């Protein structure tokens, strides 16, 4: 259970960190000041969620056996710190892991491209997160996870309201905004399926220990999403296949560019403190 819980917390933290970084790229570039500020605040929300899960994961890492710890990562920087006997912390997990050690879904690392792509990516993720955190807040067998989920729900409700409103606004707006939203939906549709493809640790901990049914969540997800798409006047294409592999460390080239920017200071000036 300890290893599966540790990996699952890393997965949640990685999703939040990478999406938060993507949203932060809009800072100073939003279409209007109000939305620029909204995106910056949501990026900070995701960063806060990532920090909570990284902190908890770091604690759990210290409880793993020596053999389990050795099998967790392939990062020389992390192995070096672990060999000193010093405990890993949240910063180590965020800034010293290599790309193949990250377990985020492929959806969150996709580039912004334009406003419609950003909205679709956020909506796909937000609709899932509110269902997931609600389940975790009620059913997670670990108090710390229930607390993080309950706190995060307040933020995710705002995120979902914001992205759903923009879906409708773009779909029911001008001919150009409708066209761009439909194009973004068609391009991003294959990535949403990975949300419901359980990794080994999700199957063991989330569905096993926590008793959370991903298939039931998908039914609720599709129902709520279809209502928003209908109001927006757009059609989600039938995705006969799903892009997956991010949860197991197989990523697109986009993650490498994100980490090069995100981790530069820590890699260039190791052990520096503010």
Buried (B, 14 or more C-beta within 10 A) or exposed (E): EEBBBBBBBBBBBBBBBBBBBBBBBBEEEBEEEEBBEBBBBBBBBBBBBBBBBBBBBBBBBEEBEEEEBEEBBEBEBBBEBBEEEEEBBBEBBBBBBBBBBBBBBBBBBBBBBEBBBBBBBBBBBBBBBBBBBBBBBEBBEBEBBBBBBBBBBEBBBBBBEBBBEBBBEBBBBEEEBBEBBBBBBBBBBBBBBBBBBBBEBBEBBBBBBBEBEBEEBBEBBBEBBEEBBEEBBBEBEEBEEBBBBBBEBEBBEBBEEBBEEBBEEBEEEEEEEE
